[in-house]
Amino acid sequence: MQRDRDGTTERLIDFAGLYEAHAQDTRRFALYLSGDATLADDLVSEAFVRVWTARERVALPTVRGYLFATVRNLFLQYVNRQKRRAPLDEHAIDSRPDPEDVASGQSELRVVLAALNRLSEVDRAAVLMRADEGLSYEEIAVALGVTVTAAKVKVHRARLKLAEERLARPRPAPDGSDDDERHA
């Protein structure tokens, strides 16, 4: 409820009357801002809802300005939200491995770690220094207190043992069943 200059009460008219009086101009303004009829309709609808919920604070003579300001602010909020959204590239390829590959890799890692634990401490240290740390054979020989040739042999034999264990691991059948089930 608002008071006019004479001190008499001037109320906002009913919602339908308010909409009828200002919807066309407000929509035209929203369409001018957005260039999109659907967005303009959404902006106008939201503006009228906000005016109606704040009707106690809005004077009838200023309701049109209030509607236009609300539409403008809503449009600016919309534009800011759109800037934050990145368009999706429909041709983008997900480079992450699929869950089956991840599970297979984890399984293979467990097998390799178990095989590493079965190696002697010297062989395990030699292969890890070469593969994980990238040390030269000369550096491995110094660290282990052996000749360069012995370091090469230790790394080579450890790699062979790991490869044998990895290849000896039972592989699942392509259809997901075990080999034992197919031969039974």
N, C-alpha and C positions, 0 to 999 in steps of 0.2 A: 504494500500500500504506500503510495507517495502523496505528498501534499503539493499542490500547485502554489503559485504566487499569492493567491488570495487566502491561503490557509485551508482550503477545502481539500478533501481527499479525492485524489485522482487514481483510480485503479487501472491495472492492466486489464484489457478486455479478455474475454475467454480465449483459450488456446486456438480454437478454430478461427476466431476473428483475427487474432494476432498473426496467425499463419497466412490467412487470406490477404491481409493488408501488406505483408512484407515478404512473402515467399518468393514472388516473381523477381523482385529487385535483388534479393539476397542470392538467389540461384544464378542470376545473370552475373553478379559480381564473382561468385564462386567459380563459375564456368570461365570467366575472363582470367581468373588467377590460375586455374588448373589446366584448362584446355581439355578436360576430360569430363564428360557428362555424368558418368557414374560417380566419379570422385566428387564432383560438384554437388550431386544429390546427397552423398554421405556427409559432406561438410555442412550443408544447409540443415540437414536433419539434426546433426549433433549441435549445431549452433542454436536451433530452436529449443532443443531439450535443455541446453544450458541456460538460455534466457528464462525458460519457464521455471527451472529450479531456483533461479536467482531473482524471481519476479518481485520479491519484497525489496530488493535493492535497486531495481531498474525503474527509472521514471519513464512514463509513456512517451514523452517527447523525445527521449534519447534512445529508445529501443532500437531504432534502425541503425544508429551508429554502433550500438552495442553488438547487434547482429553482425555487422560488417567487420568489426574488430575481432569478434570471435571467429568468424570464417577465416579471416586473414591469419590469425594465430594458429588455428587448426591446420591450415594449409602449410604454414611454415614448419610446424611440428612434423607433418607428413613428409615434407621435403627432406628434413634432417634425418628422419628414419630411413628414407630411401637411400640417402648417401652412405649410410652405414652398411647397407646390404650389398654384398658382392654378388654379381651375376654368376650363375653356375655355367661352367663350360660343359656343354652336353657331350663333347668329345674327349673330355678328360679321362684319363685312365688311372685307376687306383693302383699305385705302385706297391702298396702294402701286400704282403703275402696273404693268401687265403687261409682260413683256419686249419684246413687239412695240412697245408705245407708247414704251418707253425707247429702243429701237433707232431708231425713227422720229424721236423727238425729238433724238437724237444726230446723226442724219443731217441733220435740218433745221438744227440748230445749226451744223454744218460748212458748210452752204450759206450761212447768214446771215453767219458769220464770214468766209467767202471773199468774199462780196459787200461786206461792210464794208471789207475790205482793198482792194477795187477802187475804193472811193470816194476822192475827193481828201481830203487830210489835214484841210482846213478843214470839209468836209461831214461827215466821220467824227467829228471832234471835236464838231461842233454836235449831231449826232444822239445821240452817246453822253452828252454833258453833259445833254441833255434826258431821254433815256430811262433811262440808267443812274444818273446822279447826281441827277436830279430838279430841275435848275436851272431857274429862270424864264428867259423869253426875254430879259429885261433883263440878267440875270447872264451869259447866253451872249453877248449883244451886247458887254458890257464885256470879257469874256474874249477874244473874237475880234477886238475892235477894229472892229466894224461897227455899223450901226444896228439897232434892235430889229426893224424890218421886214425887214432883210436876214437877221437871225438866224432869224426865222420862216420865211422863204423857204428858207434853207439846210436847216433841219430838215425842212421839208415835202418838198423835192425829194429829200433823202437817203432819207426814208421811202418815197417813191414808187419810187426806184431799187431799194431793198431788197425792196419788195413785188413789183416786176416780176420780179426775179431769182428770188424765192421761187416765184412762180406759174409761171415759165418752167421750173422744175425738172421733169424727167420724173417722173411718178408711177407706181409699180408697179401693174400690173393686179391686180384683186381676187383672181385665181386664182394670183398669184405670177409669171406669165410677163410678159415684156417686151412692149410694144406692137408692136415690130418683128417679133417672132415670130408675133404673131396676124395681122399683115397680110401675111406672106410666103406 
